[in-house]
Amino acid sequence: MVGVTTSCLLVMLLCAFVSMEILAAIPSVEPALRAAGVCYLLYLAFMTARTSYDMNEEKQQPMAFKHGFVVQTLNPNGIIFGLTIYTTFLSSISTSPTALTASALGLAAVTFTSVFLWALVGTKISKFLHNPKIRMTVNATLVTLLLYCALSLSKVLS
């Protein structure tokens, strides 16, 4: 959990400051980055709609710090998420290193909380997700939220 969280913090800091440089050097790229962010959210919505939650019931050994850190650092979804969030949703803070650092710390805190909660109660929750009605409700809720984010980002809802 600590390895994943530490990696998340470093990836988000890197994405924040890379995005700051991109938006400062080429401000006209923001609409293209926004469109890429919308496409990414639509992709996530599509993949979420198809999720079956087939969990491996086999007990596995906990990962070490190094493994969690490396896996999260090399996770392309985390990098794309970071670049999307900082070049689109948080582009308004792209000129403030303090705000960028605070947001990366906040995202790392959310990551730690999520990973901790999943480790604590994930097995119990996963048993409910085998029920088709619950799975469809969870998927529909997540897809709806992702579509709302995509529409907000595209400024269709403005």
N, C-alpha and C positions, 0 to 999 in steps of 0.2 A: 504494500500500500504506500509506503514511504517512497519507494523507488519510482512508482508511477506518478505520485504527486510531485516529486522533485523534478522529474522529467517534464511533466506538464508545465510547471513553473518556468523552466528554462526554455521550452518550446514556445510558450506564450510570450515570454520576454523577447525572444528572438523575432517572432512574428510581429510583435508590437513595434519594435524598432525598425525592422525591415519595412513594414507598412508605412511608418512615419517617413522614412527616407523616400519610398516610392511616391507617396502622396505629395511630399514637398518638392521632389524633382520633376514629377510629371502629374500635376493636378488633373489634367484632362483624362487621365486613365481611370478615374474614379467611376464613371458610368459603366465602363467595361468590367471593372472589378465587381461592381454591384450586380451586373448581369450574370457574371460567373458565380457570385454568391447565391443568386436566385436559382440558377441551374443546380448548384450543389444541394440546396435545400429541397428542391424537387426530387433530386436523386435520392436523398435521404428519406423523403416521404414515400417514394416508390419502394425502396428497400424495406422500410418499416412496415408497409402494407403487406409485404410478402413474408415477414418474419413468422416463424412457426414456434420459436422458443423450445426446440428440441434440445434439452439439456443432457449432457453426459452425466449419468448418476454415479459414475465411478469416483471414488474418493481420490483426490490428487494431493501430492505434497505441496505445501505453500512455496511460492517462488521466493527467491532471495532478492535483496535490494537491487543487485546488479541486473538480474533478469528482468524485473519489473521496469527498471530504468531504461534498459536497452530496447525492450519491446515497445514501450511507449514512445521513446525518442524516434524510433524508426517507423512509427505508425503514420502512414500517409494521411489518414483521416484526421488525426490530431493537427498535423501541419496545415492541411487545407482548412480545417475549422479555424485555426488561429489566424491565418491570412484573411479568411472571409470575415471573421468577426471584427478584425482591426481595420480592414480597408473599407468596410461597409457600415456595420452597426455602430462601431466606435470610432469612425473616421473623424467625428467632431472633437475628439480628444487627441488627435494624432500630433498636435504640436506641443503637447505637455508631457515631458518624460515622467514627471511625478504621477500624473494620472494614468499613463500607460503602465507604469510599474505597479501602481495600486490595483489596477484592473487585472493584471497578470497574477498578483497575489490573491485577489478575490477568486479568479478562475481556478487557481490551484487549491484554494480552500474548498470550493464547491466540488472539485475532483476528489479531494481526500474524503469529504463527507459522503459522496456517492459511492466510492469504492469501499469505504468502511461499512456503510449501510448494506451494500450488496453482500459483502463478506459476512456480515452479521445475520442478515435475514434473507439472503438471496435464495437459499435452498427452500425455505418455507414459501417464499413468493413464487418461485418457479413451479411449485406443485399446483398452484392456482392457475398458472398460465397454460397448463395442459387442458383445462376446460375450454372448449371452443367458444363459448359465449363470453367468458372473461377475456380470452385472448383477442377476440374480435373487438371487444369494447376498448381494451388497452390500445390495440393497434389503431382503431378509429380515432381515439383521443389524441394519440401521438401524431398521426398523419394530419389531423385537423390543425394541431398546433404548428406543425412544420409548414403546412400550406399558408396559415395565417402569417407566419414569419416571412415566407417567400413573397406573399402579396404586400406586406408592409415594406419589405426591402425594395420591391419593385416600384413602390410609391403608387400602386393602384388604389390603395385605401386612403391616400392623402386627400 
